[in-house]
């Protein structure tokens, strides 16, 4: 399970998260929504171990976020902005991220091929990222987060600014990940989109959970 308990975070005495608590189990998709400034990105960065919480605890499969090396091996983070090198091919980018996970040789190739297949980028693996469309780049960005098949996938606005075809491909990937037992946590502004795929939706307002909605699937 992913467990977040009483998470607090502020910047320059300005509170952003004020005691956020929730949990999620494998094979589920959790959506987090809220207006700008509600604390969504701060929360996902804490869950990704990019930012430290001021107080509170986060653990994944019993491993606390404070044990960063072990914790990060179980987490794939897909930021809103493309975190890949434009001058490299999609494959070269995925190889780079696989090597950061400590993979090499045959396991590296297998991990890259599996992530490419899951994110529907196999057809343009040898294309430089800078020559990919916005939607293709978003899918490549997703593939980088899937390398090594981590148990928890964190996504920040994965479908923002792309066309319907690429949006549907990304949402299909998320549902495939759930079927394979992953935990998928997605920050998104599009409520209708989240309602299609999420088992539960949490709304953040002024740094607290204002609403939690569960869907039967």
C-alpha positions in Angstrom: 0.0 0.0 0.0 0.9 3.7 -0.3 0.1 5.5 2.9 0.3 9.2 3.4 -0.4 10.3 7.0 -1.0 13.9 8.2 1.2 15.6 5.5 2.0 19.2 6.1 4.0 21.5 3.8 4.5 25.2 3.6 6.6 27.8 1.8 7.9 30.9 3.7 5.2 30.5 6.4 2.5 30.1 3.8 0.8 26.7 4.4 0.2 24.6 1.2 -0.7 21.2 2.7 -2.5 21.1 6.0 -2.7 17.5 7.2 -3.4 15.4 4.1 -4.0 11.7 4.8 -5.0 8.9 2.4 -4.0 5.4 1.3 -4.3 3.3 -1.8 -3.9 -0.3 -2.7 -2.3 -2.1 -5.7 -4.4 -2.4 -8.8 -6.1 1.0 -8.3 -6.1 4.4 -9.9 -6.4 7.4 -7.7 -7.1 10.9 -9.1 -6.2 14.1 -7.3 -7.9 17.3 -8.5 -8.3 20.9 -7.2 -7.8 24.5 -8.3 -4.5 26.1 -8.9 -2.7 26.5 -5.6 -4.6 23.8 -3.9 -1.4 21.8 -3.2 -1.7 19.0 -5.9 1.8 19.4 -7.4 3.4 19.8 -3.9 1.7 16.6 -2.8 2.8 14.6 -5.8 6.4 15.9 -5.4 6.4 14.7 -1.8 5.1 11.3 -2.8 7.9 11.1 -5.4 10.5 12.0 -2.7 11.4 15.2 -4.7 10.3 17.4 -1.8 10.4 16.7 1.9 7.2 17.2 3.9 7.5 19.5 6.9 5.8 16.9 9.0 3.8 13.7 8.5 4.8 10.3 7.0 4.7 8.6 3.6 5.4 4.9 3.1 5.2 2.5 0.2 4.9 -1.2 0.8 6.2 -0.6 4.3 9.2 1.4 3.1 9.2 5.0 4.5 10.1 7.8 2.1 13.0 8.6 4.3 14.7 5.5 3.0 15.0 7.3 -0.3 17.1 4.8 -2.2 14.8 1.8 -1.6 11.6 3.9 -1.9 12.6 5.4 -5.3 13.2 2.0 -6.8 9.4 1.3 -6.4 8.3 4.7 -7.9 7.9 6.0 -11.4 7.3 9.7 -11.7 6.0 11.4 -14.9 6.1 15.2 -14.6 3.8 17.5 -16.5 6.7 18.9 -18.5 8.7 16.7 -20.8 11.7 15.4 -18.8 13.6 14.0 -21.9 16.4 15.2 -24.1 15.2 16.6 -27.4 18.4 15.7 -29.3 18.2 12.0 -28.3 15.9 9.4 -29.8 13.0 8.1 -27.8 14.9 4.8 -27.3 18.1 6.6 -26.2 16.1 8.5 -23.6 14.5 5.3 -22.3 17.9 3.7 -22.1 19.2 6.6 -20.1 16.4 6.3 -17.6 16.8 2.5 -17.4 20.5 2.9 -16.6 19.6 5.3 -13.8 17.5 2.5 -12.3 20.7 0.3 -12.3 19.7 -1.8 -15.3 22.2 -2.9 -18.0 22.6 -5.5 -20.7 19.6 -7.7 -21.5 17.5 -6.6 -18.6 17.9 -3.0 -19.7 16.8 -3.8 -23.2 13.8 -5.8 -22.0 12.8 -3.0 -19.6 13.0 -0.4 -22.4 11.0 -2.6 -24.8 8.3 -3.4 -22.2 7.9 0.3 -21.3 7.8 1.3 -24.9 5.1 -1.3 -25.6 3.0 -0.3 -22.6 3.1 3.4 -23.5 2.5 2.8 -27.2 5.8 4.4 -28.4 7.4 1.4 -30.1 6.6 2.7 -33.6 8.8 5.8 -33.1 11.5 4.6 -30.8 14.2 5.6 -33.2 12.8 9.1 -33.8 14.5 12.1 -32.1 12.3 13.4 -29.4 12.6 16.9 -30.8 10.8 15.7 -34.0 7.9 14.1 -32.1 4.5 15.7 -31.8 3.4 17.0 -28.5 1.2 13.9 -27.9 4.0 11.5 -28.9 6.4 13.3 -26.6 3.9 12.9 -23.7 3.7 9.2 -24.4 7.5 9.0 -24.4 7.5 10.9 -21.1 5.1 8.3 -19.7 7.3 5.4 -21.0 10.3 6.8 -19.2 8.3 6.6 -15.9 7.3 3.0 -16.6 10.8 1.7 -17.2 11.4 -1.2 -14.8 7.7 -1.5 -14.1 7.6 0.3 -10.7 4.7 -0.5 -8.3 3.6 3.1 -8.0 3.2 5.4 -11.0 2.8 9.2 -10.2 1.6 11.4 -13.0 1.3 15.2 -13.1 -1.2 16.3 -15.7 -0.4 13.5 -18.1 -2.9 14.5 -20.8 -2.6 18.3 -20.6 -2.5 20.0 -24.0 -2.6 17.0 -26.3 -5.1 15.7 -28.9 -7.9 13.2 -28.2 -6.1 10.3 -29.9 -3.0 10.6 -27.7 -5.2 11.3 -24.6 -7.1 8.0 -25.2 -3.8 6.1 -25.7 -2.5 7.4 -22.4 -5.7 6.6 -20.5 -5.7 3.1 -22.0 -2.1 2.7 -20.7 -3.2 3.7 -17.2 -6.0 1.1 -17.2 -3.5 -1.5 -18.4 -1.2 -0.7 -15.6 -4.1 -1.2 -13.1 -4.9 -4.6 -14.6 -1.2 -5.5 -14.1 -1.4 -4.6 -10.4 0.2 -1.2 -10.3 -0.9 1.7 -8.2 -1.5 4.8 -10.4 -1.9 8.2 -8.9 -2.8 11.0 -11.3 -3.1 14.8 -10.8 -5.5 16.1 -13.4 -7.7 19.1 -14.0 -10.1 17.1 -16.2 -12.8 15.6 -13.9 -14.6 13.9 -16.8 -11.4 12.2 -17.8 -10.6 11.0 -14.3 -14.1 9.7 -13.9 -13.5 7.4 -16.8 -10.5 5.6 -15.3 -10.2 6.4 -11.5 -11.4 4.1 -8.7 -11.3 7.1 -6.4 -11.0 10.9 -6.8 -9.7 13.2 -4.1 -10.3 17.0 -4.3 -7.8 19.2 -2.5 -9.0 22.6 -1.4 -6.9 25.1 0.6 -4.4 22.3 1.5 -6.8 19.8 2.8 -8.9 16.9 1.4 -12.3 18.6 0.8 -13.9 15.7 -1.0 -13.3 12.0 -1.7 -15.4 10.1 -4.2 -15.2 6.4 -4.9 -16.3 4.6 -8.0 -17.2 1.0 -8.3 -15.2 -0.8 -11.0 
